[in-house]
Amino acid sequence: MSRTDRRRYFPLRSGLVAGVGLVLALLAVQAPQAALATEPVNLGGAYVVDRVGVIGNRAAEVQDALDELSQSEGTNLFVVYVDSFTGVADREAWADDTAVKNGLGVNDVLLAVATDDRLYQVSVDPDFALTDAQLTELETTAIQPSLRQNDWAGAAINAATALQELLRGDPVSDPVITPGEAASTTGTGSTILTWALGGTVVAVGGVVGAVYVRKRSKSRTADAQAGASGPSQVDLDREVGRLLVQLDDAISSSEQELGFAIAQFGDDATAAFAQALESAKQKVRQSFALKQNLDDHTPDSPEDRRSWSLKIIELCTSADAELDAQADAFAALRELEKNPQPALDAIASGAAAVRQHIAAAVEQLAGLGERYAPEALATISDNPAQAEKLLAYADATAAAVPGLIGGGRASEAALSIQRAQAAVAQAGVLVAAIDTLAASLASAATALVSAITEASSDSSEARTVLATSQGASRGAELTPLISTLDAAVARAQSSGSADPVTALHALQSANAPLDAALAGVRQQAERAARTHEQLSRTLTAASSTITAVKQYVVTRRGAVSLDARTRIAEAERLLGEANGVQASDPERALALASQANQFAQSADQAARTDVSAYNDYSGQGGGSGIDGSAVLGGLLGGLLSGGGSSRGSYSGGMFGGSSSWGGGGRSSGSSRSSGSSRSSGSGRSSSSGRSGGRRGGGGRF
């Protein structure tokens, strides 16, 4: 039980509690297989977790479907079956917390099913390849029909099949459903004595309850009206009080934990913990100020009281999640300190696995160099060499661990192990980035052909408009736009294949003004169709560019400045907003996606400038060799504080979980420790209301 749960106490009449306890004990004897409500789970490296035993003899069939999805599309599907979603606010928070707790990345999908509650939820990273509309199609076509007929294994199998089809751009086929029986988590065969005692307790409880109901009837009627649109103010007040006490206690205990951590690991390694604690203190001060507004004698409107209460809940859950994350990080570090050998073995095997892929990556890079210009490959051209240096750093760092332990420096040894783990994981990302960019270039080359055709058509359409009596007056406006677009088409046709990503961006930038100028003369249906087509290409281009730049930044974060990070963050924000409105307002989504692409291109240029400056400095003796590579990768200078990078930088990867910027590959499990002294049940606040902006739908089946 987490510390949060241990702090909960509900005072009841002792006689009633004793009677209920006796009945429950007897019922437990009659139903030894009764399931327990389940908080967000630790997957423990598994892809299927069945806490209620509903898959039965179809486990191998489910695993085969998940493996096929991973091998064909590079996407991992994790499936969890529990009886009920508990410990958090709702099913979304339960699934999102499980995904975050287990370090699921951008190419990972979580399907959570509560068999008794008959609820399900899908949770994916905000940058997952499928749109919200496609995720809805996945849920309504493949998952819901299976679950409604109690085909528990079929829900996972059909979800894996539908994901393959959607990721390939194919229509989703009808699911193959094998109807089953509803899950049962309660036993039978209770004795007469059990039910006789139960009847006595119910009778006593009924007398007490009757008195209680009479006293609460008016309050309950008022709360029922508010409950139609959410929790009542009484419920909010109760939750506010509970969270404030819980967080105030957590800050006190965290201050003690920070003191121990500083003494054990030093100031540099605990910088992020200190920052999280200060942030939590600020949020609790803000929360208590709002609570004072609720408690003072000044009359407040119901709207203000509700708004302040919800704000307090948001602040408290956010602060608690920050403290939980730091507690988890140090729990994992202390586990390394106590038992370092499994991690050292994993570092050695992981480094060997990455080295096997580097030779193939070098050959692949050489082949790409024959097809594309150096500028198109600039973000990955030195990836194999950088990966080799990181592996050398990991080897040297891991080799020094036994000596540190033997010298009584176990805490320093644990930090060294984490640095070595991160180095091997970064090396894997560097190698995988070559595949990512190769796919992006191929996709852009295909899109460029369509864009050239469309741009040529727009140019011809504009000339046709100029030839009409109505369009002649627009010559001063349209003529320079036509000339600019024609020049861009000519460049794309002559040299676009050498750098299709840049050529596609340039062509779309030249086409957008003319397209906007022609908007007024096009039929609405035609405009909508063209907008959707442009939007799809622009979203793809922006997403590919953002992914490539982030992989470049995360593996060179020691050199990349705030400027590049700010631009790529803005690009991500704009892309997320574009994805959010593409169904309701495609023209606005297109404008946002175009801006995202521009910011990503700008971030790419800024990051490359930073790395170039760093390399010039390194060449003059400022840091070279394998240690210089570790500095470039952000592995030295405070690992737990992110090596100078933001929380969105790389965490996880090859050893349990995947990068929050990356994904792909089958992960062996979560790097988060389940032995943390703090619970991670608190939901995390975000502008979208979902943890970390995660997406995916669900509901009742």
Secondary structure as UniProt FT lines:
FT   HELIX           3..6
FT   HELIX           14..30
FT   TURN            32..33
FT   TURN            44..45
FT   STRAND          48..50
FT   HELIX           56..58
FT   HELIX           59..73
FT   STRAND          76..82
FT   HELIX           91..101
FT   TURN            102..103
FT   TURN            106..107
FT   STRAND          108..114
FT   TURN            115..118
FT   STRAND          119..124
FT   TURN            126..127
FT   HELIX           132..138
FT   HELIX           139..143
FT   HELIX           144..148
FT   TURN            149..150
FT   HELIX           152..168
FT   HELIX           192..227
FT   TURN            228..229
FT   HELIX           233..265
FT   TURN            267..270
FT   HELIX           271..295
FT   HELIX           302..338
FT   HELIX           341..371
FT   HELIX           374..377
FT   TURN            378..382
FT   HELIX           383..399
FT   HELIX           401..406
FT   TURN            407..408
FT   HELIX           410..467
FT   TURN            469..471
FT   HELIX           472..474
FT   HELIX           475..495
FT   HELIX           496..498
FT   HELIX           500..518
FT   HELIX           519..521
FT   HELIX           524..554
FT   TURN            557..559
FT   HELIX           562..581
FT   TURN            582..584
FT   HELIX           586..617
FT   HELIX           618..622
FT   HELIX           625..632
FT   TURN            633..634
FT   TURN            639..644
FT   TURN            647..648
FT   TURN            674..675
FT   TURN            687..688
FT   HELIX           691..693
FT   STRAND          698..700
//
